[in-house]
Amino acid sequence: MKRSVSRREFIRLAALSAAGAILASCSPEATQLADPTAIPATLTTQPATEANDAPPATSTGATEASTSRPEPTQPRASEAYLSVVHGSDPAAITKAALDALGGIERFVKSGADVIIKPNICTDYHPPEYAITTNPIVVATLVTLAFGAGAKRVRVMDYPFGGSPESAYAISGIADAVKAAGGEMHVMSQPKYKNYTIQGAKSMKSTQVYPDIIDADVLINVPIAKHHGSGRLTLGAKNLMGVVLDRNTMHMSLHKRIADLNLLVRPTLTLIDGVRILMENGPTGGNLNDVKQMNTVIASHDTVCADAYATGWFSLEPRDVPYIEACADLGLGTLDWQGVKLEEISL
Amino acid sequence: MKWSHWVRLRKLVQLLSFAFFVYLSFAVVERRVAPPLADIFFRFDPLSALGSMLATRQWIPRLALAIITVLLTLLVGRAWCGWICPLGTLLEWVSFKRARDILLKGVKAESSGIKGVSIMRPYDRLRKLKYFLLVVALLMALLGSLFLLSLDPLAIFTRTMTTSILPAIFYGINSLERLLYQVSFLTPALDWFEGVVRGTVLPAAQPLFLQNLGIALVFIGILALNLLAHRFWCRYLCPLGALLGFFAKFSIFRPMIGSACTSCSRCAQVCRPGAIQVQSGVLHIQPSECTMCLDCLASCQPGDMHLRPHYRPAPKEDFDLSRRETLGALATGTAAVLLLGSQLHRHQPNSWRIRPPGVEDEDTFLSTCLRCSQCMKICPTTALQPALNEAGLEGLWTPIVVPRQGYCDYGCTACGQVCPSGAIPKLSLEEKRLAVLGTARIDRDRCLPWASATTCVVCEEMCPTPDKSIILEEATVIDAYGMELVVQRPTVLRETCIGCGICEQHCPLSGEAAIRVYAA
C-alpha cells in the first residue's frame, strides 16, 4: 500500500515539474530569445567607439546587452593598426604584437568575459605539425587577458576530425590553457542558436554557438595554413569553427565566410605564424610541409591581418577569394601597406 | 556472520558490480585510450572464452581469466549469476513480482506433497532450453560459428546499453537542454551542468545506431519474460547460466538441508531461481539451478541449513538433457551452421561490409568476434554499427563501419584496445593509419563540382592522409546563372586512400553522399 502511494506522489511531482517546465518555456522572455530575428547583426547597429566602456554583460543579462559586443576598436594615433613580430619565443612575440597595438588593455577591460577561438581542427597530430594553433601563443593570450582583469577566459573550437576533448589534448592547448588558468570549453550542440545575418550575400542565417556572439571579447587565433578549397585558412576562415553546419557552407565557401564575418566580429585577430603549413592543409601530417616562421600578426582588423599573411604563401590578398569578399562587405581593408604597420624583430 | 548478513553482502556486491558495469558504459565516452578494465566483464566470461577458443582453435590468453569464474563455480556454484552478472541483477531488481502474481493467479499450482503447501512452478521442464541452447552454441562454435554468442548475457546487455539505452538517455538530456536553454534564467545552471558532463560522460555529438529498436525489443522481451517467472531468462534461456550450471553440478559448497528440517518449505518458497524442489514431502536442492542467493539459509526456521562441502556430483535432474535431446541439439547446431554458412549473403562480396581497422579475413573475423559490442561502445564517432545482413545472418550484430554515420578517426585506435577476443587487432597509431578499410569513390553524376557546376571540395579538405588522397583538377564550367565559374573537381587516389570515410560523412549532399567508401 505504502509503495503505491509513494509512486503516485512521484508521478504527481513529475507531472507538476513537467508542467512547470513547459509553462516556463512559454514565457514571453523565452519566446523572445527563441526568435532569431531578435538578435541583430552587430555591424550596422553599433558605432565604432574608441573604448569599450559598456558594462560586461552577464550571461543572465538581456539579449540586447549580451549581443552588443562593440565593433573592434580603432587604434589611437600612438597605436599600430597592424603589428607583425618576429622572434623565436612564441610567448614574447605574442605579447610584443599586442603591445604594439596598445596592449591587451585596449581589447580586454576589467571584468570582461573573454573567449579565445584557436584553430583546433582535428586530433590527428601534435603541434609540431602546424595543423592546430600554437599552444604557447594561446596560453599567453589567456595570461594577458587575466592580467587585464578578465573575469573569465574560455578557449573553444569544434574539431571536424575527432572529438573536442581529444583534439584539445593532442593539440597541447588543453594543458597550456589550464596551466595559465583558463578553461577549455566544449561547445554543446543543444545550445546552438539560429542567427539571421543582415546584409549577407549567400548565407542569410546559420546556427552559431551563442557564447561566441555574447562574449564581451572574442580573440580569434588562427594558425596560417594551406587549404584546398579556401586556398589558405586564416582569420576570417577560422571563425567557421563556431558554425554548426559547416559542410553546406562549402557550396559557396568564400561568400559564406564573408557573411559569417558579418555576424561574428572578433575583437582582436592574432595569426599564429610560429609554424605554418605550406601544403596538404588543413589536415597536414607531413613535417616537410611545415615551415618555421617565428612570427605572429595582430590587428583588430581580421581582413588586414589575413591580407598580410597571404604574403607568406607568395600570394596576393585578392588571390584568396574570401578575404576579398570580406573586404567587399566593408569588413576591413586589404591594403596592409596603407595602414600603420609596426614590424618588430625580437 | 549470520546468513541474513551474507544476503545483505550479496546484494551489496550485486549493486557494486552493476554500478561498475554502468560506469564502464560511461567511462568510454569520447575516449581514444580505453580506460583500465574496460573489457573486464568479458574476460571473466567462460562462455565467450570457450566459444571463441573452440572457434579459432587457439588459446586466447586475454580471456584466460574466465578460468577463475569456472573455478569459483566449482567451489560455490553459480555465484556469478547471483552475485556478479549485471543482467541477472537487473532482472532481479525489475522482477515484476506483483504483476506476475496477478497474471499467474489462474495457473494451477502443483501440490508439494506437504499438507497445505502448494508451489507454483509452471515451466520447470523449460530449464532444458538453456542447456539445449548451450550445446547448440558450443557445437556451432566448434564448427567455426559464434552466431549464438550473441545470446551471451553480457553481450546482450552491452549491446543494448550501447545501441539503445545510452543514445536514448543522451537524446533525452539533449532535448531537455535544448528546451531549457530557451529559458534565460536557467542558462547559468545549464552551462554549469554542461561544463561538468559534456565531453566526459555526455558525448559532444548525439550517438545514433542502426537497429536500436530491434535490439531494445529483444531486451524488453527478456525483461517482460519476468512476468512469467522470476529471472525467466536466467532460469530457462541463458547459455552462460547453463554452462555455469553444468559446472555447478560438481560444486563443493552447496546449501544443504540438515536433519532438523520440519518440511515447512519456507526455503522453497523464498528460493529466487526456484531451485528447491518439494517432492512427496522431501525438499531437494538443485545445485545447477541455485544462484547462491542464500535466501534459503536465511529463511530456515529451525536454522538448520548450511553451506557444507559436498564432493559427489549432483544427481541427474528431469531437465538435464537426455542422450536423445543432446543428439538433437548437436543436429540443430550442425544444421544451423550449414544453413548460415550457405547463405548467399555470407559469400557474396558486399561493398557495404566495411570491417573495423586491422580486420583482414572475413571468416577469421566471424569466428573470433564475440558480438559483444564493446567496439561500438567505445568508437568515438559511432562509425562502428551493428551489422544486420551484410555478412549474412551469421554476421548479425558484428561491427561494420558506416561512414555516412561516422568516419574512422585518423587519431584513434580505441576499438582494437577493447576487443576482448582480438577479433579487431590491437594496432599502434602508425599501423592503424595504414590499415585500409576500403576505397572511396566519387559518383560524378551527383558530386557538386562534377555534376552541378557548384564549388565544393569538402572531401579533399577532410582527407586525413599526410599527402592528400583526393586531388583537385580545375575546370571552367557554366553555372546555373549562365556565368563562367572555375570549379575544383575531386578525384580519389585509389592507391593511397585508406577508406576512413570522413569524406563520405561530411559530403554536403543530403541523403546518400556523392563520395562513398567501398569495402576493401
Boltz contact constraints between the chains, C-beta under 6 A:
constraints:
  - contact:
      token1: [A, 24]
      token2: [B, 183]
      max_distance: 6.0
  - contact:
      token1: [A, 25]
      token2: [B, 179]
      max_distance: 6.0
  - contact:
      token1: [A, 25]
      token2: [B, 182]
      max_distance: 6.0
  - contact:
      token1: [A, 25]
      token2: [B, 183]
      max_distance: 6.0
  - contact:
      token1: [A, 29]
      token2: [B, 184]
      max_distance: 6.0
  - contact:
      token1: [A, 30]
      token2: [B, 182]
      max_distance: 6.0
  - contact:
      token1: [A, 30]
      token2: [B, 183]
      max_distance: 6.0
  - contact:
      token1: [A, 33]
      token2: [B, 184]
      max_distance: 6.0
  - contact:
      token1: [A, 34]
      token2: [B, 182]
      max_distance: 6.0
  - contact:
      token1: [A, 59]
      token2: [B, 187]
      max_distance: 6.0
  - contact:
      token1: [A, 59]
      token2: [B, 188]
      max_distance: 6.0
  - contact:
      token1: [A, 123]
      token2: [B, 411]
      max_distance: 6.0
  - contact:
      token1: [A, 124]
      token2: [B, 410]
      max_distance: 6.0
  - contact:
      token1: [A, 124]
      token2: [B, 411]
      max_distance: 6.0
  - contact:
      token1: [A, 124]
      token2: [B, 464]
      max_distance: 6.0
  - contact:
      token1: [A, 162]
      token2: [B, 409]
      max_distance: 6.0
  - contact:
      token1: [A, 162]
      token2: [B, 411]
      max_distance: 6.0
  - contact:
      token1: [A, 163]
      token2: [B, 30]
      max_distance: 6.0
  - contact:
      token1: [A, 163]
      token2: [B, 204]
      max_distance: 6.0
  - contact:
      token1: [A, 163]
      token2: [B, 380]
      max_distance: 6.0
  - contact:
      token1: [A, 164]
      token2: [B, 199]
      max_distance: 6.0
  - contact:
      token1: [A, 164]
      token2: [B, 204]
      max_distance: 6.0
  - contact:
      token1: [A, 165]
      token2: [B, 30]
      max_distance: 6.0
  - contact:
      token1: [A, 165]
      token2: [B, 199]
      max_distance: 6.0
  - contact:
      token1: [A, 166]
      token2: [B, 32]
      max_distance: 6.0
  - contact:
      token1: [A, 186]
      token2: [B, 198]
      max_distance: 6.0
  - contact:
      token1: [A, 186]
      token2: [B, 199]
      max_distance: 6.0
  - contact:
      token1: [A, 186]
      token2: [B, 204]
      max_distance: 6.0
  - contact:
      token1: [A, 188]
      token2: [B, 194]
      max_distance: 6.0
  - contact:
      token1: [A, 188]
      token2: [B, 198]
      max_distance: 6.0
  - contact:
      token1: [A, 190]
      token2: [B, 174]
      max_distance: 6.0
  - contact:
      token1: [A, 190]
      token2: [B, 177]
      max_distance: 6.0
  - contact:
      token1: [A, 190]
      token2: [B, 178]
      max_distance: 6.0
  - contact:
      token1: [A, 191]
      token2: [B, 181]
      max_distance: 6.0
  - contact:
      token1: [A, 228]
      token2: [B, 457]
      max_distance: 6.0
  - contact:
      token1: [A, 228]
      token2: [B, 460]
      max_distance: 6.0
  - contact:
      token1: [A, 228]
      token2: [B, 461]
      max_distance: 6.0
  - contact:
      token1: [A, 229]
      token2: [B, 457]
      max_distance: 6.0
  - contact:
      token1: [A, 229]
      token2: [B, 461]
      max_distance: 6.0
  - contact:
      token1: [A, 247]
      token2: [B, 458]
      max_distance: 6.0
  - contact:
      token1: [A, 247]
      token2: [B, 506]
      max_distance: 6.0
  - contact:
      token1: [A, 247]
      token2: [B, 508]
      max_distance: 6.0
  - contact:
      token1: [A, 248]
      token2: [B, 508]
      max_distance: 6.0
  - contact:
      token1: [A, 250]
      token2: [B, 456]
      max_distance: 6.0
  - contact:
      token1: [A, 250]
      token2: [B, 458]
      max_distance: 6.0
  - contact:
      token1: [A, 250]
      token2: [B, 508]
      max_distance: 6.0
  - contact:
      token1: [A, 251]
      token2: [B, 454]
      max_distance: 6.0
  - contact:
      token1: [A, 251]
      token2: [B, 456]
      max_distance: 6.0
  - contact:
      token1: [A, 280]
      token2: [B, 468]
      max_distance: 6.0
  - contact:
      token1: [A, 283]
      token2: [B, 464]
      max_distance: 6.0
  - contact:
      token1: [A, 285]
      token2: [B, 466]
      max_distance: 6.0
  - contact:
      token1: [A, 286]
      token2: [B, 466]
      max_distance: 6.0
